[in-house]
Amino acid sequence: MDIKFTNRLSYKQARLTVLVGFILGTLLSLLQIGIDYASEDASINREILSLLEISHNPASRIAYNIDAELAQELTLGLLRSPVVISAQLIDNNNTVLASVKRPELQSGYRVISDFLFGSNRQFKDRLYLDHLPEESLGTLILDVDTYAFGSRFLRRSEVTLLNGFARSLILTGILLALFYVMLTKPLVRVIRELSSRDPRSAEQAPLEFPAGHEHDEIGVLVKVANQQFENMATEIQQRRNAENRLTDYLEQLENIVSARTAELKAINNRLTQSNEELEVARQTALDMAQARSVFLANMSHEIRTPLNGLLGMIALSLDGPLNAEQQQQLSIAHDSGKVLVELLNDILDLSKFDAGQLELERIPFDLGSLIEDTANLLSQNAAPSVELACLIDPKFPALVLGDPTRVRQIVSNLLSNALKFTRFGRVDVRLRTHEDGVRIEVCDTGIGIAQDAQVKIFQPFTQAGAGITRQFGGTGLGLALTYNLCEAMQGRLTISSEAGFGSQFCADLPLPCHTPAITPAPLRGKVLAITGASSGLAELLSGVLPGWGLDYQQRSVDESLLGLNPDVLITDCPECLFALRPTLDAPILLVTAYGSFMPSEQASALAPLQQQARPLARNALYQTLRRALQAEVTTINNAQLESIAPVRRGRILLVEDNPVNQLVAKGMLGKLGCDVRVASHGGEALDQLEHSTFDLVLMDCNMPVMDGYEASRQIRRSGRWPDLPIVALTANAMPEERERCRAAGMSDYLAKPFRREELAALLDQWVPTTTAL
């Protein structure tokens, strides 16, 4: 193996050595040249000063005698020196006795010489006699050309540098030869021997040591190489033995693989059979899910149809002339029917979660009023000894963005749960802003929930214990549905409870602010509350009344009221009013539990007295205080309200096959001021449309002869009534029903059972309104 000359170690070592030697020699030569330069520079001054010293006495006598001829000879003699280019003799009167000069020598090296020593130098010698040293006779001036000294210095420097270069070249050649003989040649021999060997051979002869290198680095290299050859031979032999053993293992593995292949074939056959069974099970599960959906739809229809008739008839009866006992009995029946509707809605909502079909609205709504309305509706479920209060932050936004229906479900389920398990104390609904949303807290002083039961209460059809169901009832759907609704809104539902010490449910919902809080017009007056300091009424009044500009004070029943003279008295203690009225003329607002209003005879004795049921709503409280403080007593009976209420004069076509539902819908529409015509099926509805004009069609979906879907499609296909609103009346509240109705051409959707308020809202949207005079 040949190695390029410039890559050999001998060349690299010689190059490095010569480079170091050249640099060192150059530095020494430069040092020698510097010393020579200093010596040459000093020699110029010495020679000229010596020349002046020799010429001093003759020049002094010439100047003393003022002999111009001798002065000329003296200056010419000085000009014979090769370094003097100008000589001038001046007496003490500055008279030039003699002055001679000659041109400077020119050469290519003169620039370097002039740079080092200067182009010329001038020397002056003051002339005097030895016996009169203080008296000046004149001056001898010499101009010296330094080139003669500079050229001599440059020649010596050139010789010095050339000698250094020559020594470096000689040293390079000697070192190259020595390094080649001592290092490169034996290494090349070792490399050639190593290159000529077969690395796969197990038998490798040892390398021979180059002569004279048995104990130096090259000898150690050869020794290590021989050791590696021995190790390689051992390793090769071990690998051959391992290959032989691996060959045996491979033969055994082939036998094992053959056996496992046969076993896997059998397993694959079993897996194929299992997959077929799983496919059958999956199809069965899909059929069962479809059957469940059909069952839920049928159950919704079959239950809602009689519920619609039941609740509708009760609502119509409540509008008629009834005594107090009948009114109470029908109200209880109506409320029980609404509980059945809520239970049915919970079951259907859970099925929507399972199917992933729950849709959420995003519209502005008044969450504070929604909570107060929901609490007022559920207040009938509160025990008489339970105080229900809605505590809403006065700075809470007037409108937030979200789904009011689903939020109402959350509040209703949490509040119903709290009222169900609380027999004494308080149930509070608190509302405030939290981070980028709202926080709804429902706190109660009920039976509480044990720690081990708090995990499972959010599961469907599950309660904290079997005794809970026996004692309090319930299906266990409310909290599960509430938990799912909070998660669907990207919110969170948490619980903090301890058995025997009440519970606190906290729903954090991302409902952004749409309209900031609106402060009502300020009121002026003094309001006194007689209630417990820890009551919900006291907390509500202290939170809102100061913000309305009122002077608010709170006293307990046992405290004296002497000298207070309030403009309005608010209390939740009816027993204390009979002792206060003789000494107090201010209007009284009595806050009582649901259904616990004071009899009219007693209320007349305490007039002016107004009664409101808990929970006390903010707007109702504000309007009551405004009327009381402005001394405005306005009594408007139901007949007067109806005389100024908006009524509808539209013609409605009711398509319904159920006689009870016909009576219910017709009665509600009649009270809302509508002219109603009834059709028993879709074909009859088409006939009536041919002969009469209607403003709205209320279309039942499931009917004999022709159902509502087909009737709606034919109405739309005819093109004769393109702007006629068709509203579906269906007892099927499943998610896909709304889309099915829209696909048939219907304009809107109303699920049975429906309330008069829902029907009125529907008519407000689709039928023009006029005002009765």
Buried (B, 14 or more C-beta within 10 A) or exposed (E): EEEEEEEBBBBEBBBEBBEEBBEEBBEEBBEBBEEBBEEBBEEBEEBBEEBBEEBBEBBBBBBBEBBBEBBBBBBEBBBEBEBBBBBBBBBBEEEEBBBBEEEBEEEEBBEBBBEBBEBBBEBEBEBBEEEEEEEBBBBBBBBBBBBBBBBBBBEBBEEBBEEBEEBBEEBBEEBBEBBBEBBBEBBBBBEEBBEEEEEEEEEBEEBEBBEEBEEBEBBEBBBEBBEEBEEBBEEBEEEEEEEEEEEEEEEEEEEEEEEEEEEEEEEEEEEEEEEEEEEEEEEEEEEEEEEEBEEBBBBBBEBBBBBBBBBBBBBBBBEEEBEEEEBEEBBEBBBEBBEBBBBBBBBBBBBBBBBEEBEEEEEBBBBBBBBBBBBBBBBBBBBEEBBBBBBBBBEBBBBBBBBBEBBBBBBBBBBBBBBBBBBEBBBBBBBBBBEEBBBBBBBBBBBBBEEEBBEEBBEBEBBBBEEBEEEBEBBBBBBBBBBBBBEBBEBBBEBEBEBEEBBBBBBBBBBEBBEEBEEBEEBEBBBBBBBBEEBBBBBBBBBBBEEBEBEBBBBEEEEEBEEBEBBBBBBBBBEEBEEBBEEBEBBBBBBBBBEEBBEEEEBEEBEBBBBBBBBBBBEBBBEBBBBBBEEEEEEEEEEEEEEEEEBBEBBBBBBBBBEBBBBBBBBBBEBBBBEBBBBBBBBBBBEBBEEEEBBBBBBBBBBEEBBBBBBBBBBBEEEEBEEBBBBBBBBBBBBEBBEBBBEBBBBBBBBBBBBBEEBBEBBEEBBEEEEEE
